[in-house]
Amino acid sequence: MRIIRYFVLGAIAALGLALPAVAAERAIIVLDGSGSMWAQIEGKARITIARETLSSVLATLPDELELGFMTYGHREKGNCADIEMLVDPATGTGAAIAAAADGINPKGMTPISDAVRLAAEDLSFTEQKATVILITDGLETCEVDPCELASDLEARGIDFTTHVLGFGLSDEEGQQVACLAENTGGKYLSANDGAALVDALTATVAEVAQAEPEPAPEPEPAPEPVADYNLKPTASLSEGGPDIVDGAADLVWEWHTVAADGSKGEYVGTGYYSTFKETLEPGDYIMTATLGYASSSQPVTIEAGKVATPHFVINGTILKLHPMASEGADVDEDATVEIRHAGEYVTTSYGDIDLVVPAGALEVDVLIGEAKVTRTYDAKAGETIDEDVIVGAGTASIVSEYVPGTPVAADIFIEIVEAKAALDGSRKSVASGYGGQKMFDLPQGDYVATYRLGGAEGEVPFTVTMGERIEVSIVMDAGILAVTTPGDNFVEILSASKNLEGTRTSFDSGYGPDLQTTLAAGDYIVAMRLGDAVTETPVTIKGGERFELTVEAPVGKTK
C-alpha cells in the first residue's frame, strides 16, 4: 500500500504540481469515478487510495497554483454524460478537492475523452496555458477516440498538456490512453508492479528536475512515538459492542471547529481507518465518525499534554443483500437496490451489496428490470442482515422481423403492456424501448408486446415465467414503401377501401420529395397534395419487399 501512495504522490510531483516550473499554471485533476474504482489493491479499494492520496498531497500545494477537480461516472450507471466539475479552478482548493473526493461513489461509465475536453474548455485552453491530469484505471467506454481528441486539443490550444496516470493497465491498454499524453506533449505513467513503478517515477522525476532543479526530498520521518499524538478515537457499531478494529474498514473521521451556536463550524480535517491518530491544536471540536452510511457526532476537547480518546457509537447495521431473479439463480449484478431509513433516502447500489447502514426502520426496494420486490427490516445496531432477495423475474427476448428471416434494423418501437385490460379497455404500460432486438426483465405474468414502425403496428401476447427466458417473435409481414414527389408535397398513406362512413384509415403521412415508411402487407392509396389538387395512386405492399413509387405532378401543375 505504501508503494501505491508513493505512486500518486510521486506522479503528481513528476507532472509538476509541486514544482516551481508550474506554479503559475491553471490545472484540473480528472479522477476516474467509474464502477471499476471499487476494485481492490492489497485489500483496499482504489477509490479509497485516491482519497487518502489527494488529502495528503493537496495539503502542501503552492499557494499560487490554481487547481480544479472533476470526476465522471459517479452518479449514474450507463450514462456517458455523467461528468461533473466538483471544484472550480482556484487557489487554495486543496481541502475542498479532498472533501469532494471523499463524496465520490463510483458506479458508471468511463467517458475519458469528453471529460478531458470539458476540463480543457473550462481552463480556456485556446486562450492560455492549461494542464489536465487524468487519473484512470480503465479505458474509454463511450465511443470517442482519445487519440484524435488529443491531437485536436494540441492543435487548437495555446500551450495545452495532458498527463495520464494509469492504474493496473496492461501495455496494450496503456497504449490506448497514452496518446492523450503523447499527442499533447505530456507524460504517461503506468503502475503494473512495485519495481516498475519505482523505475518509472525515478525516471520521470529526473526528467522534470532537468528542466528546473528540485530540492532533494526530505527524508521520511521516523514513526512518531505514542506521546506525539493527542487524539486517538475509537468506534463501535452498537452500544457496548466491540471496537471496530478491521484495518480495511472504510472508517472516516472528520472534525470541525465549534460555531457560536454550538453547531459544526469550519471544516478542519479528515482521517481514515480504525488505526487513525492525530495531533490537533488544543481547543474544542465537533468530531464525526462514519462507516458506510451510518455516523455519529460528538464534541471533543483537546487539552495540551493529554491524549483524548473519545468513543463513538455509530448505531449501524451490516446489510448484505444478494438480488436474484429466482431461487438458485446467480446474483444479478445489474439489479438496483434502493435503501431508505425511516422514510428518508439513504443510497442506491447495484448487484450484490455489503453496506453499513443506520439501524432502525429500513425499507429496501430491489429491482431487476421491471420486476420489483420490497423488503422491510427492524434493523438492530451491530447486527448483520444477510439475505438472498428473490425478485421473481423472468426475461423476454423480443426479436422483430419484416417476414421470417428478414430482421428489422430500423427503430421499431416496442411497448410491453399488461395483458389484462382495465374497465375502459386500456392496458397498463410496463416497459418500452426502440430496436429490432430487445431484452426485458419482467415480473412473472401475462403480457402483450405492442409494436409500431412507420404505418405498421400490431401486438403479440406472451407469458413470463420466473427464472426463465422466453423468445418472443414479432413477424410484421410488412414491407417498405418509398415515395418520391416533385417537391416538398404532403403525402398521406390511406387504406384502399373506405369504411361505412366513407372515409379511409390513415396509416402514415409526411412530406416529400423523399418519404419512406413501413406498412403491413396489403393494398393502400398514396395521396399527394399539389396546391388544391390531390392525386391518388394505388399500391400493393408485399411482406419483405420494397416498393418504390414516383408520383408525378398533374399536367399543368408545378406547385
KEVEX-414817 format. One line per 2 residues: number of its first residue (from 0); their letters; for each residue x, y, z of C-alpha. Coordinates in Angstrom, 2 decimals. Each point is the difference from the previous one (the first is absolute). Layout:
residues N
NUM = A = X:Y:Z  ... $
//
This chain:
residues 559
0 = MR = 0.00:0.00:0.00  2.94:2.32:0.67 $
2 = II = 1.14:-0.47:-3.60  -3.38:1.10:-1.36 $
4 = RY = 0.03:3.07:2.24  3.48:0.90:-1.29 $
6 = FV = -1.31:-0.56:-3.54  -2.59:2.76:0.08 $
8 = LG = 2.11:2.30:2.15  3.00:-0.51:-2.27 $
10 = AI = -2.03:0.13:-3.20  -1.63:3.32:0.84 $
12 = AA = 3.38:1.37:1.01  1.46:-1.37:-3.26 $
14 = LG = -2.70:1.78:-1.98  0.83:3.29:1.60 $
16 = LA = -2.67:0.62:2.64  2.56:0.69:2.72 $
18 = LP = 2.74:1.55:-2.17  0.77:3.70:-0.51 $
20 = AV = -0.12:-0.64:-3.79  -3.80:-0.22:0.04 $
22 = AA = -0.79:2.24:2.94  -1.77:2.46:-2.32 $
24 = ER = -1.99:-2.64:-1.91  -3.71:-0.65:0.21 $
26 = AI = -0.71:-3.74:0.17  -2.88:-2.42:0.54 $
28 = IV = 0.30:-3.49:1.48  -2.46:-2.44:-1.65 $
30 = LD = -0.55:-3.00:2.28  -1.58:-3.22:-1.30 $
32 = GS = -3.34:-0.54:1.80  -1.11:-3.04:-2.01 $
34 = GS = -1.15:-3.24:1.61  3.39:-1.69:-0.43 $
36 = MW = 1.50:2.31:2.64  -1.49:-2.33:2.64 $
38 = AQ = 2.58:-2.63:-1.06  2.53:-0.63:2.75 $
40 = IE = 3.78:0.22:0.24  1.41:-1.92:2.92 $
42 = GK = -3.45:-0.11:1.58  -0.81:3.71:-0.35 $
44 = AR = -2.32:1.59:-2.58  1.68:2.14:-2.64 $
46 = IT = -2.37:2.88:0.73  1.05:-0.12:3.65 $
48 = IA = 3.69:0.18:-0.99  -0.80:2.99:-2.23 $
50 = RE = -1.84:1.78:2.85  2.90:-0.49:2.44 $
52 = TL = 2.59:1.13:-2.53  -1.87:3.12:-1.07 $
54 = SS = -0.54:0.99:3.64  3.73:-0.36:0.72 $
56 = VL = 1.43:1.50:-3.20  -2.33:2.98:-0.33 $
58 = AT = 0.75:1.14:3.55  3.40:1.28:-1.22 $
60 = LP = -0.91:1.68:-3.31  1.71:3.30:-0.92 $
62 = DE = -2.22:2.94:0.97  0.07:1.45:-3.53 $
64 = LE = -1.09:-3.19:-1.81  -3.55:0.14:-1.37 $
66 = LG = -1.34:-3.56:0.16  -3.45:-1.47:-0.78 $
68 = FM = -1.52:-3.45:0.39  -2.26:-1.97:-2.36 $
70 = TY = -1.33:-3.57:0.00  -2.19:-2.25:-2.11 $
72 = GH = -2.18:-3.12:0.36  -0.85:0.72:3.64 $
74 = RE = -3.76:0.68:-0.20  -1.59:-2.35:-2.54 $
76 = KG = 0.68:-3.33:-1.66  0.13:-0.08:-3.80 $
78 = NC = 0.01:3.81:-0.46  2.91:1.33:-2.08 $
80 = AD = -1.03:3.58:0.86  0.55:-0.60:3.74 $
82 = IE = 2.89:2.51:0.32  0.10:2.60:2.77 $
84 = ML = 2.34:2.81:1.03  0.04:-0.35:3.79 $
86 = VD = 2.48:2.81:0.77  0.59:2.93:-2.37 $
88 = PA = 3.66:0.95:-0.64  1.22:2.43:2.64 $
90 = TG = 2.81:0.46:2.48  -0.19:-1.71:3.38 $
92 = TG = -2.35:-2.79:-1.14  1.90:-2.90:1.58 $
94 = AA = -2.42:-0.61:2.87  -3.06:0.44:-2.24 $
96 = IA = 1.33:-2.54:-2.52  0.79:-2.53:2.74 $
98 = AA = -3.52:0.43:1.42  -1.56:-0.38:-3.45 $
100 = AD = 1.97:-3.21:-0.64  -1.36:-1.42:3.26 $
102 = GI = -3.54:0.33:-1.38  0.58:-1.85:-3.28 $
104 = NP = -1.94:-3.30:-0.29  1.35:-1.79:-3.12 $
106 = KG = -2.61:-1.80:-2.08  -0.16:1.00:-3.69 $
108 = MT = 1.72:0.28:-3.38  3.49:1.29:-0.96 $
110 = PI = -0.46:3.06:-2.28  3.71:0.88:0.06 $
112 = SD = 0.11:2.07:-3.21  -3.04:2.19:0.72 $
114 = AV = 1.25:0.63:3.55  3.42:1.15:-1.25 $
116 = RL = -1.66:2.17:-2.65  -2.33:1.67:2.54 $
118 = AA = 2.90:0.56:2.40  2.03:1.63:-2.80 $
120 = ED = -2.92:2.29:-0.88  -0.47:0.98:3.65 $
122 = LS = 3.69:0.98:0.05  -0.46:2.18:-3.15 $
124 = FT = 2.73:-2.05:-1.67  -0.32:1.91:-3.31 $
126 = EQ = 0.91:3.25:1.77  2.56:-0.94:2.64 $
128 = KA = 2.30:-2.73:1.27  -1.93:-2.92:1.53 $
130 = TV = 0.72:-3.45:1.45  -2.33:-2.98:0.59 $
132 = IL = 1.10:-2.89:2.26  -2.05:-3.15:-0.66 $
134 = IT = 0.03:-2.82:2.57  -1.73:-3.12:-1.42 $
136 = DG = -0.12:-3.74:0.56  -1.90:-0.75:-3.20 $
138 = LE = -0.36:0.77:-3.71  -2.40:2.20:-1.93 $
140 = TC = -3.48:-1.62:-0.03  -1.99:2.73:-1.76 $
142 = EV = 1.00:-0.38:-3.68  2.24:3.08:-0.23 $
144 = DP = 3.57:-0.35:-1.32  2.35:1.45:2.67 $
146 = CE = 2.89:0.19:-2.46  -1.94:2.17:-2.45 $
148 = LA = -1.23:2.17:2.87  3.56:0.55:1.26 $
150 = SD = 1.20:1.02:-3.47  -2.89:2.43:-0.35 $
152 = LE = 0.63:1.58:3.43  3.72:0.31:-0.76 $
154 = AR = -0.71:1.71:-3.33  -2.51:2.48:1.46 $
156 = GI = 1.63:0.67:3.37  2.46:2.77:0.88 $
158 = DF = 2.16:-2.30:2.15  -2.19:-2.95:0.97 $
160 = TT = 1.32:-3.15:1.72  -1.66:-3.18:1.24 $
162 = HV = 1.76:-2.34:2.44  -1.46:-3.48:0.49 $
164 = LG = 0.45:-2.22:3.07  -1.09:-3.59:-0.73 $
166 = FG = -0.84:-2.47:2.79  0.55:-3.68:-0.80 $
168 = LS = -0.22:0.33:-3.80  1.76:-2.49:-2.25 $
170 = DE = 2.47:1.28:-2.61  -2.65:-0.37:-2.71 $
172 = EG = -2.63:1.79:2.07  2.46:2.70:0.97 $
174 = QQ = 0.70:0.77:-3.67  -3.70:0.78:-0.48 $
176 = VA = 0.12:2.87:2.51  3.69:0.94:-0.16 $
178 = CL = -0.66:1.96:-3.19  -1.97:2.54:2.07 $
180 = AE = 3.31:0.92:1.60  2.34:-0.62:-2.95 $
182 = NT = -2.07:2.03:-2.50  0.00:3.02:2.35 $
184 = GG = 3.64:-0.18:1.13  -0.90:-1.51:3.38 $
186 = KY = 1.05:-3.14:1.87  -1.61:-3.39:0.42 $
188 = LS = 0.88:-1.86:3.22  -0.93:-3.66:0.40 $
190 = AN = -0.10:-1.94:3.28  0.07:-3.76:-0.58 $
192 = DG = 2.10:-1.09:2.97  2.15:1.54:2.71 $
194 = AA = 3.36:-0.25:-1.75  -1.26:1.34:-3.33 $
196 = LV = -1.74:2.83:1.83  3.12:1.09:1.87 $
198 = DA = 2.02:-0.05:-3.27  -2.62:2.03:-1.88 $
200 = LT = -0.29:2.65:2.70  3.75:0.30:0.46 $
202 = AT = 0.46:0.60:-3.74  -2.84:2.51:-0.18 $
204 = VA = 1.07:2.01:3.04  3.55:0.10:-1.37 $
206 = EV = -1.26:1.32:-3.34  -2.04:2.74:1.67 $
208 = AQ = 2.95:0.90:2.20  2.07:0.68:-3.14 $
210 = AE = -2.45:2.74:-1.01  0.14:1.66:3.42 $
212 = PE = 1.95:-1.46:2.90  -2.10:-1.23:2.86 $
214 = PA = 1.32:-0.06:3.56  0.88:-3.46:1.21 $
216 = PE = -2.97:-1.50:1.83  0.05:0.05:3.72 $
218 = PE = 0.68:-3.44:1.46  -3.12:-1.78:1.16 $
220 = PA = -0.39:0.69:3.72  0.27:-2.86:2.43 $
222 = PE = -3.30:-1.22:1.50  -1.18:2.36:2.68 $
224 = PV = -0.04:-1.30:3.53  -3.35:-0.50:1.68 $
226 = AD = 0.50:3.15:2.04  0.11:2.12:-3.17 $
228 = YN = -3.75:-0.24:-0.71  -2.83:1.36:2.07 $
230 = LK = -3.06:-1.58:-1.63  -0.73:-3.73:-0.31 $
232 = PT = -3.75:-0.63:-0.49  -1.77:-3.38:-0.07 $
234 = AS = -3.37:-1.06:-1.39  -2.48:-2.86:0.20 $
236 = LS = -3.17:-0.85:-1.92  -2.07:-0.33:3.18 $
238 = EG = -0.01:1.05:3.64  2.23:-2.43:1.89 $
240 = GP = 1.01:-1.72:-3.24  3.59:-0.77:-0.98 $
242 = DI = 2.18:2.77:-1.38  0.41:0.08:-3.76 $
244 = VD = 3.57:-1.20:-0.48  -0.07:-1.24:-3.62 $
246 = GA = 2.75:1.94:-1.73  -1.81:-0.29:-3.35 $
248 = AD = -3.29:1.41:1.33  -0.70:3.34:-1.69 $
250 = LV = -0.33:1.90:3.28  0.12:3.77:-0.55 $
252 = WE = 0.69:2.63:2.65  -0.77:3.68:-0.56 $
254 = WH = 0.31:2.94:2.33  -1.22:3.61:-0.03 $
256 = TV = 0.34:3.01:2.21  -2.96:0.83:2.26 $
258 = AA = -2.22:2.85:-1.20  -1.37:2.63:2.38 $
260 = DG = -3.34:-1.83:0.24  1.70:-3.30:0.82 $
262 = SK = -0.44:-1.51:-3.46  2.69:-1.08:-2.47 $
264 = GE = 2.16:2.86:-1.09  2.91:0.15:-2.43 $
266 = YV = 1.34:-3.26:-1.44  3.41:-0.91:1.43 $
268 = GT = 1.02:-3.47:-1.17  -0.74:-3.61:-0.93 $
270 = GY = 1.59:-3.30:1.02  -0.55:-3.66:-0.83 $
272 = YS = -0.16:-3.51:1.49  -0.13:-1.38:3.52 $
274 = TF = 3.75:0.58:0.43  -0.46:3.77:-0.37 $
276 = KE = 1.81:2.32:2.39  0.76:3.69:-0.33 $
278 = TL = 1.49:3.06:1.64  -2.38:2.96:0.18 $
280 = EP = 0.38:3.49:1.38  -1.48:0.16:3.52 $
282 = GD = -3.61:1.13:-0.07  -3.58:-1.14:-0.54 $
284 = YI = -1.14:-1.92:-3.07  -3.03:-1.87:-1.30 $
286 = MT = 1.10:-3.39:-1.29  -1.92:-2.48:-2.17 $
288 = AT = 0.69:-3.70:-0.53  -1.49:-1.55:-3.14 $
290 = LG = -0.04:-3.61:-1.18  -1.87:-0.54:-3.24 $
292 = YA = -3.25:1.96:0.38  -0.17:0.00:3.81 $
294 = SS = 1.62:2.75:2.06  0.23:1.55:3.44 $
296 = SQ = 1.16:3.46:1.15  1.06:1.41:3.35 $
298 = PV = 2.04:2.87:1.46  3.67:-0.71:0.69 $
300 = TI = 2.36:2.15:2.07  3.76:-0.14:-0.61 $
302 = EA = 2.10:1.00:2.99  3.74:0.70:-0.06 $
304 = GK = 2.04:-2.91:1.29  -2.93:-2.47:-0.05 $
306 = VA = -1.23:-2.65:-2.44  -3.74:0.17:-0.77 $
308 = TP = -1.56:-3.45:-0.56  -3.67:0.63:-0.87 $
310 = HF = -2.16:-3.01:-0.85  -2.69:0.18:-2.71 $
312 = VI = -3.06:-2.28:-0.16  -0.94:0.07:-3.68 $
314 = NG = -3.28:-1.96:0.40  0.50:-1.82:-3.28 $
316 = TI = -1.28:-3.25:-1.52  1.93:-2.09:-2.52 $
318 = LK = -2.33:-0.60:-2.95  0.91:-2.80:-2.42 $
320 = LH = -2.58:-0.58:-2.74  0.38:-2.33:-2.98 $
322 = PM = -2.55:0.83:-2.75  -1.07:-3.01:-2.10 $
324 = AS = -2.61:-0.36:-2.72  -1.11:-3.37:1.41 $
326 = EG = 0.94:-2.52:2.65  3.42:-1.50:-0.75 $
328 = AD = 0.85:2.54:-2.71  3.27:1.93:-0.07 $
330 = VD = 0.13:3.41:1.64  -1.13:2.60:-2.53 $
332 = ED = 2.79:2.59:-0.10  -2.27:2.43:-1.86 $
334 = AT = -2.69:-0.07:2.68  -0.83:3.39:1.54 $
336 = VE = -0.24:0.21:3.80  -1.48:3.18:1.51 $
338 = IR = 0.23:0.39:3.79  -2.10:2.29:2.20 $
340 = HA = 0.30:0.56:3.76  -3.03:1.27:1.91 $
342 = GE = -1.48:1.06:-3.35  3.08:2.02:-1.00 $
344 = YV = 2.10:-0.98:-3.00  3.43:-1.45:0.91 $
346 = TT = 1.63:-1.29:-3.20  -0.43:-1.98:-3.20 $
348 = SY = 2.36:-2.87:-0.68  0.27:-2.74:-2.61 $
350 = GD = 0.40:-3.76:-0.01  1.28:-1.82:3.08 $
352 = ID = 0.16:2.53:2.85  1.92:0.02:3.27 $
354 = LV = -0.60:3.33:1.74  -0.17:1.53:3.46 $
356 = VP = -3.29:1.90:0.36  -1.69:1.75:2.93 $
358 = AG = -1.82:-2.34:2.41  -3.76:0.35:0.29 $
360 = AL = -2.87:-0.16:-2.47  1.46:-0.99:-3.38 $
362 = EV = -1.92:-0.30:-3.25  1.80:-1.46:-3.02 $
364 = DV = -1.23:-0.14:-3.60  1.77:-2.63:-2.13 $
366 = LI = -0.59:0.23:-3.76  1.04:-2.26:-2.86 $
368 = GE = -1.21:1.74:-3.12  -3.69:0.73:0.58 $
370 = AK = -0.37:-2.66:2.71  0.07:1.39:3.53 $
372 = VT = -0.20:-1.29:3.55  0.06:2.04:3.22 $
374 = RT = 1.54:-1.19:3.26  -0.48:1.65:3.41 $
376 = YD = 2.24:-0.53:3.02  0.03:1.08:3.62 $
378 = AK = 3.79:0.12:-0.03  1.89:-0.21:3.29 $
380 = AG = 3.31:1.80:0.55  2.93:-2.36:-0.36 $
382 = ET = -1.94:-2.80:-1.70  0.56:-1.39:-3.50 $
384 = ID = -2.90:-0.52:-2.40  1.07:-2.52:-2.64 $
386 = ED = -2.74:-1.01:-2.45  -0.59:-1.32:-3.50 $
388 = VI = -2.69:2.23:-1.53  -2.10:-1.85:-2.57 $
390 = VG = -1.49:2.64:-2.28  -2.11:-2.39:-2.07 $
392 = AG = 1.07:1.09:-3.48  0.10:-1.68:-3.35 $
394 = TA = 1.49:1.23:-3.28  -1.79:0.74:-3.26 $
396 = SI = 2.28:0.06:-3.05  -1.88:1.77:-2.80 $
398 = VS = 1.17:-0.30:-3.61  -1.79:1.92:-2.77 $
400 = EY = -0.10:-1.02:-3.69  -1.67:1.36:-3.12 $
402 = VP = -0.55:-3.61:-1.07  1.70:-3.15:1.33 $
404 = GT = 3.73:0.30:-0.61  -0.01:3.78:-0.64 $
406 = PV = 0.84:1.81:3.27  -1.13:3.54:0.73 $
408 = AA = 3.00:2.33:0.12  -2.02:3.21:0.34 $
410 = DI = -1.13:1.58:3.27  -3.13:-2.00:0.59 $
412 = FI = -1.76:1.09:3.20  -0.83:-2.83:2.40 $
414 = EI = -2.29:0.52:3.00  -0.76:-2.72:2.54 $
416 = VE = -3.47:0.28:1.55  -1.89:-2.20:2.42 $
418 = AK = -2.27:-2.49:-1.74  -2.93:0.77:2.29 $
420 = AA = -1.94:3.07:-1.09  -1.65:2.53:2.33 $
422 = LD = -3.75:0.72:-0.12  0.59:2.74:-2.59 $
424 = GS = 1.98:-2.42:-2.19  3.40:1.52:0.73 $
426 = RK = 2.96:-2.15:1.01  2.74:1.00:2.42 $
428 = SV = 3.36:0.77:-1.60  2.87:-1.94:1.59 $
430 = AS = 3.08:0.76:-2.13  0.96:1.32:-3.43 $
432 = GY = 2.93:0.58:-2.30  1.23:0.22:-3.57 $
434 = GG = 1.80:-2.63:-2.07  -0.49:-3.21:-1.92 $
436 = QK = 1.46:-2.08:2.84  -0.97:0.90:3.57 $
438 = MF = 0.33:-1.71:3.37  -2.44:0.68:2.83 $
440 = DL = 0.20:-1.33:3.57  -3.61:-0.24:1.17 $
442 = PQ = -2.00:-1.30:2.95  -1.64:-3.38:-0.55 $
444 = GD = -3.31:0.43:-1.85  -1.85:0.50:-3.29 $
446 = YV = 0.97:2.84:-2.35  -0.49:1.37:-3.49 $
448 = AT = 2.85:1.39:-2.10  -1.39:2.80:-2.16 $
450 = YR = 2.09:1.33:-2.86  -0.04:2.97:-2.34 $
452 = LG = 2.28:0.75:-2.96  -1.14:2.62:-2.46 $
454 = GA = -3.53:-0.98:-0.97  0.28:-3.60:1.19 $
456 = EG = -1.14:-0.94:3.47  -1.28:-3.01:1.88 $
458 = EV = 0.39:-2.05:3.15  1.23:-3.41:1.15 $
460 = PF = -1.10:-1.58:3.33  2.46:-1.94:2.14 $
462 = TV = 0.45:-1.35:3.52  3.01:0.49:2.28 $
464 = TM = 0.98:-2.73:2.47  2.27:0.81:2.93 $
466 = GE = 3.60:-1.02:-0.61  -0.59:-0.86:-3.66 $
468 = RI = 0.68:1.69:-3.32  -2.67:0.14:-2.68 $
470 = EV = 0.66:0.78:-3.66  -2.68:2.31:-1.38 $
472 = SI = -0.08:0.23:-3.79  -1.64:2.99:-1.66 $
474 = VM = -0.57:-0.74:-3.70  -1.64:3.09:-1.47 $
476 = DA = -0.61:-1.40:-3.52  0.93:3.49:-1.17 $
478 = GI = 1.93:1.71:-2.76  1.40:3.45:-0.69 $
480 = LA = -1.61:2.67:-2.15  2.32:2.70:-1.41 $
482 = VT = -1.80:2.98:-1.61  1.67:2.67:-2.14 $
484 = TP = -1.97:3.21:-0.67  0.64:3.10:-2.18 $
486 = GD = 0.82:2.10:3.08  -0.80:0.32:3.69 $
488 = NF = -3.55:-1.18:-0.61  -2.18:-1.37:2.79 $
490 = VE = -0.48:-3.75:-0.39  -2.44:-2.18:1.94 $
492 = IL = -0.24:-3.81:-0.09  -3.66:-1.13:0.18 $
494 = SA = -1.88:-3.27:-0.02  -1.13:-1.16:-3.43 $
496 = SK = -3.59:-0.51:1.14  -2.34:2.39:1.80 $
498 = NL = -1.89:-0.74:3.19  -3.76:0.33:0.44 $
500 = EG = 0.31:3.78:0.48  1.80:0.27:-3.35 $
502 = TR = 3.41:0.87:1.43  3.32:-1.75:-0.31 $
504 = TS = 2.37:-0.89:2.85  3.23:2.03:0.10 $
506 = FD = 3.11:-2.10:0.66  2.79:2.55:-0.37 $
508 = SG = 0.77:3.41:-1.49  2.85:2.39:-0.66 $
510 = YG = 1.62:2.28:-2.53  1.96:-0.61:-3.19 $
512 = PD = 2.04:-0.03:-2.04  1.07:-3.27:1.65 $
514 = LQ = -2.30:-1.79:2.43  0.52:-3.53:1.30 $
516 = TT = -2.18:-2.03:2.33  -0.69:-3.58:1.06 $
518 = LA = -3.42:-1.52:-0.71  -1.65:-3.34:0.64 $
520 = AG = -0.53:-2.06:-3.15  -3.14:1.14:-1.82 $
522 = DY = -1.58:2.58:-2.31  0.30:3.76:0.61 $
524 = IV = -0.62:3.39:-1.61  2.86:2.52:-0.19 $
526 = AM = -1.61:3.45:0.06  2.19:2.99:-0.98 $
528 = RL = -1.12:3.60:0.33  1.21:2.49:-2.63 $
530 = GD = -1.63:3.37:0.58  -3.74:-0.62:-0.06 $
532 = AV = 0.40:-3.24:-1.92  0.33:-3.43:1.56 $
534 = TE = 1.33:-3.02:-1.86  -0.80:-3.52:1.18 $
536 = TP = 2.20:-2.92:-1.03  -0.86:-3.59:0.99 $
538 = VT = 2.89:-2.18:1.20  0.33:-3.57:1.28 $
540 = IK = 2.55:-0.72:2.70  1.44:-3.50:0.34 $
542 = GG = 1.68:-1.34:3.13  3.79:0.22:-0.10 $
544 = ER = 0.05:2.07:-3.21  0.73:3.64:-0.84 $
546 = FE = -2.41:1.93:-2.21  1.33:3.20:-1.58 $
548 = LT = -2.57:2.46:-1.35  0.58:3.24:-1.88 $
550 = VE = -3.05:2.29:-0.01  -0.07:2.50:-2.87 $
552 = AP = -1.72:3.38:0.13  -3.30:0.22:-1.87 $
554 = VG = 0.24:1.55:-3.45  0.14:3.79:0.34 $
556 = KT = 0.90:-0.13:3.73  3.49:0.89:1.27 $
558 = K = -0.69:1.01:3.58 $
//
